[in-house]
Amino acid sequence: MSDAGQRKRLRSPPYPTLPLQRAIERAEQLYRQERDHATTITAAAKAWGVSPTSSSPIVTVAALKQFGLLVESADDNAIRKIRLTHDALRLILDKDQNSAARQEVLKKAFFTPKAFQEIWNKWNPDLPSDTSVINYLVLEKRLSNQSPYSEQAASELLANYRASLAFASPESAHSKASDSESADEEISMDHPDAPFEAKPLEGAAATPNQARQAVRQAVAQTVMLGESERVVFVEEGSPGQHVKLVVSGELDEFTLDALANYIERQKRRLGLPNQLN
């Protein structure tokens, strides 16, 4: 098989493309319009204020399913339908935001995505640096013959995990990811990966610079543009540091809002003011 054919089959594992708080907000928007009735993705797109022909409603449905907030079925005409779950209704309608029942459902939603389970099982709430986590998701998983993430997917997963962790505040003493069920029929988000061949690091003998270089090599070989993707923004900082914005399809209010939310989260993480001079 050609290299191009192999690349198309390599995908990052499924993960939530929204933080939990944003997913609950999207569930509430859907409830305001459709209540808990089964509805179409086209109708959901209207509730979310996005184009039904864009990728945004599909991405949002996938994220809500990852957290167990939506279930999916097909009617007699094989039309795809979605419906809010009882857990989603608890999170939306419980007037007591601190009730024990709501907090339990909130923790359950946090632990439902397999990607969140994996990160929790490895580090619990005490996450190391972004570099260490992304190194694990991109490089170490590949070297140990596990399904790796692309650098883009790993960065998005980590940002959404951190935001969800701060929002849900799961208790490490008795909240184990293995106790929660996985989301039904997860929708995999395509993140093309290039074939990667790398020599393992020299264990404890590897210096920090060598480790960082290995990560850079992994990222360079895993981040590729898909057929419908394009780079719309690149900003270089110090040597070896840059920001690149990759877009697929047309930007809309939902995607721009999500981007702004991500930027604000990073500013808070770095202790920066909301407005930069």
Sequence and secondary structure as in RCSB ss.txt:
>XXXX:A:sequence
MSDAGQRKRLRSPPYPTLPLQRAIERAEQLYRQERDHATTITAAAKAWGVSPTSSSPIVTVAALKQFGLLVESAD
DNAIRKIRLTHDALRLILDKDQNSAARQEVLKKAFFTPKAFQEIWNKWNPDLPSDTSVINYLVLEKRLSNQSPYS
EQAASELLANYRASLAFASPESAHSKASDSESADEEISMDHPDAPFEAKPLEGAAATPNQARQAVRQAVAQTVML
GESERVVFVEEGSPGQHVKLVVSGELDEFTLDALANYIERQKRRLGLPNQLN
>XXXX:A:secstr
  HHHHHHH       SS HHHHHHHHHHHHHHHTTS EEHHHHHHHHTS TTSSHHHHHHHHHHHTTSEEEEE 
TT  EEEEE HHHHHHHH S TT HHHHHHHHHHHH SHHHHHHHHHHTT    HHHHHHIIIIIHHHTTS    
HHHHHHHHHHHHHHHHHH   TTT  GGGS   TT                 GGG  HHHHHHHHHHHHHHH   
 TTEEEEEEEE STT EEEEEEES   HHHHHHHHHHHHHHHHHHT  SS  
